[in-house]
């Protein structure tokens, strides 16, 4: 159920205002990551980071082009093609 709108108390507003300052005061710098030894098994997170680091960066020009086409109504979606590619991806992830 959606809660009805109510005005926050002065205490709640004051706490929200001081929370970022308190968090910043207690923040500690991150420690440098330990080097991975050859042959060592990587955690799933480390594997994902390594994969993303090796992938190409986002093509912002392409993203802008697609957003513009969608906004102008020039981008059409082929549900059959999307479904077919989803099935290929799903089957590949099981193999």
Secondary structure, 3 states (H helix, E strand, C coil): CCCCCCCCCHHHHHHHHHHHHHHHHHCCCCCCCCCCCCCCCCCHHHHHHHHHHHCCCCCHHHHHHHHHHHHHCCCCCCHHHHHHHHHHHHHHHCC
